Amino acid sequence: MLVQSIALALLERPLLADILSALFLGLGTAMVYPALIASISGHAHPTWRANALGTYRFWRDIGYAAGALIAGILADLLGLNATVIAAAVLTAARWITEPRSDTR
């Protein structure tokens, strides 16, 4: 997520910020996505692994669609800066409350 947000510092130059944001978003997603799929595969029993991956991908894709709609509504109502801050807060809240799998 940090790699995905690096270009935000270049907001004085919108075109460059857009290009770099797209680049860093792609790089960040490329680093995260295989780890997510591997995590789901690693936790699923082989007999129901396909169902687990299908369920994960279904809800992930629903999240993309719903997230885009909600972000668009927030941007119209509150502005782009408030929308980016709301996304950052929601991401941080999820990260902070996520249980650790390595606790003993």
FIGU-79227 format. One record per residue: residue in three letters; x, y, z negated of N, C-alpha, C, O, CB in turn; residue number from 1. Coordinates in steps of 0.05 Angstrom, whole numbers, plus 32768, in hexadecimal, padded with zeros to 4 digits. Each point is the difference from the previous one (the first is absolute). Glycine has a CB too. Layout:
<sites>
SITE code  nxx  nyy  nzz caxx cayy cazz  cxx  cyy  czz  oxx  oyy  ozz cbxx cbyy cbzz pos
SITE  ALA    X    Y    Z    X    Y    Z    X    Y    Z    X    Y    Z    X    Y    Z NUM
...
</sites>
This chain:
<sites>
SITE code  nxx  nyy  nzz caxx cayy cazz  cxx  cyy  czz  oxx  oyy  ozz cbxx cbyy cbzz pos
SITE  MET 8010 7FE8 8000 7FF0 8018 8000 8012 8019 8000 7FF9 8014 800C 7FE2 7FD3 7FDC   1
SITE  LEU 803B 8018 800A 8012 8017 8000 800B 8006 801B 8001 8017 8009 800B 7FDE 7FC8   2
SITE  VAL 7FFB 7FF6 803E 800B 8004 801B 7FEA 800C 8011 8006 8010 8012 8019 7FC9 7FE9   3
SITE  GLN 7FC8 801F 8001 7FEA 800A 8010 7FFB 801E 7FFC 7FF4 800C 8011 7FF8 7FC6 7FEE   4
SITE  SER 801C 8039 7FEA 7FFA 801C 7FFA 8016 8013 8004 7FFD 8018 7FFA 7FE4 7FD6 7FE6   5
SITE  ILE 8036 8009 802A 8018 8011 8002 7FFB 8019 8011 800A 8016 7FF9 8012 7FC2 8001   6
SITE  ALA 7FD6 8026 801C 7FFD 8016 8013 7FEE 8016 7FF5 7FFE 8015 800E 8008 7FCB 8017   7
SITE  LEU 7FED 801D 7FC5 7FEF 8016 7FF6 800F 8019 7FF9 7FF5 8016 7FFF 7FED 7FC7 7FEF   8
SITE  ALA 8038 8021 800D 8010 8017 7FFA 8004 8012 8018 8009 8017 7FFD 800F 7FCE 7FE1   9
SITE  LEU 7FE1 8012 803A 8004 8010 8018 7FE7 800E 800A 7FFD 8004 8018 8027 7FDC 7FF4  10
SITE  LEU 7FCA 8026 7FE2 7FE6 800B 8008 8002 801C 800E 7FED 8008 800D 7FFF 7FDE 7FCE  11
SITE  GLU 802B 8028 8023 8003 8019 800E 8002 7FFB 801E 7FFA 8013 8010 801D 8001 7FC8  12
SITE  ARG 7FF0 7FD5 8030 8002 7FF9 801D 7FED 7FE9 8005 8008 7FE9 8000 8029 8026 8002  13
SITE  PRO 7FB6 7FF8 8004 7FEA 7FEC 8002 8006 7FE9 8014 7FFB 7FE9 7FFA 7FE6 803B 7FF9  14
SITE  LEU 8028 7FE3 8025 8005 7FEA 8014 8015 7FED 7FF6 7FFD 7FE8 8002 7FF5 8038 8023  15
SITE  LEU 8024 7FEB 7FD1 8016 7FEF 7FF6 7FF6 7FEF 7FE8 8006 7FE9 7FFE 801C 8039 8012  16
SITE  ALA 7FCE 7FEB 7FDF 7FF5 7FF2 7FE9 7FEE 7FE9 8009 8000 7FEA 7FF4 8003 8040 7FF0  17
SITE  ASP 7FED 7FDB 8030 7FEE 7FEC 800B 800F 7FE8 800B 7FFA 7FE9 7FFB 7FE4 803A 800F  18
SITE  ILE 8037 7FE3 8006 8010 7FEB 800C 800E 7FF0 7FEB 8000 7FE7 8000 8006 8035 8029  19
SITE  LEU 8007 7FF2 7FC4 800F 7FF1 7FEB 7FED 7FF1 7FED 8007 7FEB 7FF7 801D 8038 800C  20
SITE  SER 7FC5 7FE9 7FF8 7FED 7FF2 7FEF 7FF7 7FE6 800D 7FFE 7FEB 7FF2 7FF2 8041 7FFB  21
SITE  ALA 800A 7FD5 802C 7FF8 7FE8 800F 8017 7FEB 7FFF 7FFB 7FE8 7FFD 7FE6 8033 8021  22
SITE  LEU 8037 7FEF 7FE7 8017 7FEE 7FFF 8004 7FF3 7FE5 8003 7FE7 7FFE 8012 8035 8025  23
SITE  PHE 7FEA 7FF4 7FC8 8004 7FF5 7FE5 7FE8 7FEF 7FF7 8004 7FED 7FF1 8019 803B 8004  24
SITE  LEU 7FCB 7FDF 8014 7FE9 7FF0 7FF9 8004 7FE4 800D 7FFA 7FEC 7FF3 7FE8 803D 800A  25
SITE  GLY 8027 7FD6 801C 8005 7FE7 800D 8016 7FF0 7FF2 7FFD 7FE8 7FFD 7FF4 802C 802E  26
SITE  LEU 8024 7FF9 7FCE 8016 7FF2 7FF3 7FF8 7FF6 7FE4 8006 7FE9 7FF9 801A 8034 801F  27
SITE  GLY 7FD1 7FF3 7FD9 7FF7 7FF8 7FE6 7FED 7FE8 8001 8001 7FED 7FF1 8005 8042 7FFF  28
SITE  THR 7FE8 7FD3 8024 7FED 7FEA 8004 800E 7FE6 8008 7FF9 7FEA 7FF7 7FE3 8037 8015  29
SITE  ALA 8038 7FE2 8005 8010 7FE9 8009 800E 7FF3 7FE9 8005 7FE7 8001 8001 802E 802C  30
SITE  MET 8002 7FFA 7FBF 800E 7FF4 7FE9 7FEC 7FF4 7FEC 8006 7FEB 7FF4 801E 8037 8011  31
SITE  VAL 7FC4 7FE9 7FF9 7FED 7FF6 7FEC 7FEF 7FE9 800A 7FFB 7FED 7FF1 8004 8041 7FFD  32
SITE  TYR 7FF8 7FD3 802B 7FED 7FED 800A 8009 7FE3 7FFE 7FF1 7FEF 7FF6 7FFF 8034 8028  33
SITE  PRO 8028 7FD6 7FEB 8009 7FE4 7FFD 8001 7FF6 7FE3 7FFA 7FE9 7FFB 8020 801D 802F  34
SITE  ALA 7FED 800C 7FC4 8001 7FF8 7FE4 7FE4 7FFB 7FF5 7FFD 7FED 7FF0 802D 802E 800A  35
SITE  LEU 7FC2 7FF4 800F 7FE5 7FFB 7FF7 7FF6 7FE5 800A 7FF4 7FF1 7FF1 8003 8041 800E  36
SITE  ILE 800D 7FC9 801A 7FF7 7FE6 800C 800F 7FE9 7FF2 7FF3 7FEC 7FF9 8004 802A 8033  37
SITE  ALA 8023 7FED 7FCF 800F 7FEB 7FF2 7FF6 7FFB 7FE4 7FFF 7FEA 7FF6 8029 8021 8026  38
SITE  SER 7FD0 800B 7FD6 7FF6 7FFE 7FE5 7FE6 7FF0 8000 7FFC 7FEF 7FEF 801A 803D 8005  39
SITE  ILE 7FD8 7FDB 801E 7FE6 7FF2 8002 8005 7FE2 8007 7FF5 7FEE 7FF3 7FF4 803C 801C  40
SITE  SER 8029 7FD1 8004 8006 7FE4 8007 800D 7FF1 7FE9 7FFA 7FE8 7FFC 800B 8027 8033  41
SITE  GLY 800C 7FFE 7FC2 800E 7FF3 7FEA 7FED 7FF9 7FE9 8005 7FED 7FF1 8024 802C 801C  42
SITE  HIS 7FC2 7FF6 7FEF 7FEE 7FFB 7FEA 7FE9 7FEE 8007 7FF2 7FF5 7FEF 8019 8037 8000  43
SITE  ALA 7FF1 7FCF 802B 7FE9 7FF0 8009 8008 7FE2 8003 8016 7FFA 800A 7FD7 802E 800E  44
SITE  HIS 8002 7FC7 7FDF 8005 7FE3 8004 7FFE 7FFA 801E 7FF0 800C 800E 7FFC 7FE9 7FC5  45
SITE  PRO 8025 7FF9 8037 8001 7FFB 801D 7FE5 7FF9 800C 7FFB 8007 8018 8033 7FEA 7FE2  46
SITE  THR 7FC0 8002 7FF7 7FE6 7FF9 800C 7FED 8017 8004 7FEE 7FFF 8010 8018 7FD5 7FDB  47
SITE  TRP 7FFE 8042 8006 7FEF 8018 8004 8010 8019 8007 7FF5 8016 7FFD 7FEB 7FD6 7FE3  48
SITE  ARG 8038 8010 8029 8011 8017 8008 7FF4 8010 8017 8000 8019 7FFF 8028 7FCE 7FF2  49
SITE  ALA 7FCD 800C 8023 7FF5 800F 8017 7FE8 8011 7FF7 7FFD 8016 8009 8012 7FC5 8016  50
SITE  ASN 7FE0 8019 7FCF 7FE9 8010 7FF6 800A 8018 7FF0 7FF4 8015 8001 7FF0 7FC1 7FFE  51
SITE  ALA 8031 8026 7FF1 800A 8016 7FEF 800B 8016 8012 7FFB 8018 7FFB 8011 7FC8 7FE0  52
SITE  LEU 8003 8019 803A 800B 8015 8012 7FEA 800E 800F 8001 8018 8004 8029 7FCD 8000  53
SITE  GLY 7FC2 800C 8005 7FE9 800C 800E 7FF1 8013 7FEE 7FF8 8016 8009 8004 7FC2 8013  54
SITE  THR 8000 8020 7FCB 7FF2 8012 7FED 8010 8019 7FFA 7FF5 8016 8000 7FF5 7FC2 7FEC  55
SITE  TYR 8030 8025 8010 8011 8017 7FFB 7FFF 8013 8018 7FFD 8018 7FFC 8021 7FCB 7FE7  56
SITE  ARG 7FE5 8012 8035 8001 8012 8018 7FE5 800D 8004 7FFF 8017 8009 8024 7FCC 800B  57
SITE  PHE 7FC6 800F 7FE6 7FE6 800C 8003 7FFD 8018 7FEE 7FF9 8016 8009 7FF4 7FBE 8003  58
SITE  TRP 801A 8029 7FDA 7FFD 8016 7FEE 8014 8016 8005 7FFA 8018 7FFC 7FF5 7FC8 7FE2  59
SITE  ARG 8029 8019 802B 8013 8015 8007 7FF6 8011 8018 8002 8018 7FFF 8023 7FCA 7FF1  60
SITE  ASP 7FD0 8011 8024 7FF5 800E 8017 7FE8 8011 7FF9 7FFC 8017 800A 8015 7FC5 8013  61
SITE  ILE 7FDD 801A 7FD1 7FEA 8010 7FF6 800A 8018 7FF2 7FF5 8016 8002 7FEE 7FC1 7FFA  62
SITE  GLY 8033 8026 7FF5 800C 8016 7FF1 800B 8015 8013 7FFD 8018 7FFB 800F 7FC9 7FE1  63
SITE  TYR 7FFF 8017 803B 800A 8013 8014 7FE9 8011 800A 8002 8018 8002 8023 7FC8 800B  64
SITE  ALA 7FC5 8013 7FFA 7FE9 800E 800B 7FF3 8012 7FEB 7FFA 8017 8006 7FFE 7FC3 801A  65
SITE  ALA 8003 801B 7FC9 7FF3 8010 7FEB 8012 8016 7FF7 7FF7 8017 7FFB 7FEF 7FC1 7FF6  66
SITE  GLY 8034 8023 800C 8013 8014 7FF8 8001 8017 8014 8002 8017 7FF7 8019 7FC6 7FF2  67
SITE  ALA 7FE4 801D 8030 8001 8016 8014 7FE7 8011 7FFF 8001 8018 8002 801B 7FCB 801B  68
SITE  LEU 7FCD 8010 7FDF 7FE7 800F 7FFE 8000 8012 7FE7 7FF9 8017 8001 7FEF 7FC4 8017  69
SITE  ILE 8020 8019 7FD1 8000 800F 7FE7 8015 8017 8002 7FFA 8016 7FF7 7FF8 7FC1 7FF0  70
SITE  ALA 8025 8024 8024 8014 8015 8003 7FF6 8016 8012 8005 8018 7FFB 801F 7FC6 7FFF  71
SITE  GLY 7FCE 801B 801B 7FF5 8015 8012 7FEB 8011 7FF2 8000 8018 8003 8008 7FCA 8023  72
SITE  ILE 7FE7 8011 7FCA 7FEC 800F 7FF1 800D 8012 7FEB 7FF9 8018 7FFE 7FE6 7FC3 8009  73
SITE  LEU 8035 801B 7FEB 800E 8010 7FEC 800F 8017 800E 8000 8017 7FF5 8006 7FC1 7FEE  74
SITE  ALA 8006 8023 8034 800E 8016 800E 7FED 8016 8009 8007 8017 7FFE 801B 7FC7 8012  75
SITE  ASP 7FC6 801A 7FF9 7FEC 8014 8007 7FF6 8010 7FE8 7FFD 8019 8001 7FF5 7FCA 8025  76
SITE  LEU 800A 800F 7FC3 7FF6 800D 7FE9 8015 8010 7FF0 7FFA 8016 7FF7 7FE4 7FC6 8007  77
SITE  LEU 8039 8018 7FFE 8014 800C 7FEE 801A 8009 800D 800F 800F 7FF4 7FDE 7FD4 7FEA  78
SITE  GLY 8017 8016 803B 8019 8008 800E 8013 7FE9 8001 7FFE 7FEC 7FF1 7FFB 8043 8001  79
SITE  LEU 801B 7FD3 8020 8013 7FEB 8005 8013 7FFC 7FE8 8006 7FE9 7FF9 7FF8 8021 8037  80
SITE  ASN 800B 800B 7FC3 8012 7FFD 7FE9 7FF2 7FF1 7FEA 800D 7FEE 7FF3 800A 803D 8019  81
SITE  ALA 7FD0 7FDB 7FEE 7FF2 7FF1 7FEB 7FFC 7FE3 8007 8001 7FEF 7FEE 7FE8 803B 8005  82
SITE  THR 8013 7FD0 8026 7FFD 7FE5 8009 801A 7FF0 7FFD 7FFF 7FE9 7FF6 7FDE 8026 802A  83
SITE  VAL 803A 7FFD 7FE7 801A 7FF3 7FFC 8005 7FFB 7FE3 800A 7FEB 7FF8 8007 802A 8032  84
SITE  ILE 7FE9 7FFF 7FC5 8004 7FFD 7FE3 7FEE 7FEA 7FF5 8009 7FF0 7FEF 8003 8041 800E  85
SITE  ALA 7FDB 7FCE 800C 7FEE 7FEB 7FF7 800A 7FE4 8008 7FFF 7FED 7FF0 7FDA 8033 8013  86
SITE  ALA 8031 7FDD 8015 800C 7FE6 8008 8018 7FF9 7FEF 8003 7FE9 7FF9 7FEC 801F 8036  87
SITE  ALA 8022 800C 7FCB 8017 7FFA 7FF0 7FF8 7FF8 7FE4 800C 7FEE 7FF4 800F 8033 8027  88
SITE  VAL 7FD2 7FED 7FD9 7FF6 7FF9 7FE5 7FF4 7FE4 8000 8006 7FF0 7FED 7FF2 8041 8009  89
SITE  LEU 7FF8 7FC8 801D 7FF4 7FE6 8001 8015 7FEA 8003 7FFE 7FEB 7FF4 7FD8 8029 8020  90
SITE  THR 803E 7FF1 7FFD 8015 7FED 8004 8010 7FFC 7FE6 8006 7FEA 7FF8 7FFD 8022 8038  91
SITE  ALA 8004 800A 7FC3 800F 7FFF 7FE7 7FF0 7FF2 7FEA 800B 7FF0 7FF1 800D 803A 801B  92
SITE  ALA 7FCE 7FDC 7FF3 7FEF 7FF3 7FEB 7FFF 7FE2 8005 8001 7FF0 7FEC 7FE4 803A 8010  93
SITE  ARG 8019 7FCE 801C 8000 7FE3 8007 801A 7FF3 7FF8 8001 7FEA 7FF6 7FDE 801E 802F  94
SITE  TRP 8037 8005 7FE2 801B 7FF6 7FFA 8005 7FFE 7FE2 800C 7FEC 7FF7 8004 8028 8034  95
SITE  ILE 7FE7 8000 7FC6 8004 8000 7FE3 7FF0 7FEB 7FF2 8009 7FF4 7FED 8001 803D 8016  96
SITE  THR 7FDD 7FCA 8006 7FEF 7FED 7FF3 8002 7FE3 8009 7FF4 7FEE 7FF5 7FED 8038 8005  97
SITE  GLU 802F 7FD6 801B 8004 7FE5 800B 800F 7FEE 7FEC 8016 8008 7FF7 7FEA 800B 8038  98
SITE  PRO 7FF5 7FD6 7FCA 800E 7FEF 7FED 801A 7FF5 800C 8002 7FFB 8018 7FD2 7FF9 7FD3  99
SITE  ARG 8040 800A 8004 801A 7FF5 8009 7FFE 7FE2 8000 7FF5 7FF3 7FEE 8024 8034 7FFF 100
SITE  SER 7FF2 7FCD 8028 7FFF 7FE3 8003 8018 7FF2 7FF2 7FFF 7FE8 7FFC 7FE8 801E 802F 101
SITE  ASP 802D 800A 7FCD 8017 7FF4 7FF4 8001 8001 7FE1 8014 7FFB 7FF4 8004 8011 8036 102
SITE  THR 7FD1 7FFB 7FCA 7FFF 8001 7FE3 7FFF 7FE3 7FF5 7FF5 7FEE 800C 7FF3 803F 7FF5 103
SITE  ARG 8024 7FD0 7FE8 8001 7FE5 7FF5 7FF5 8000 7FE4 7FFF 7FEB 7FF3 8028 800A 8028 104
</sites>
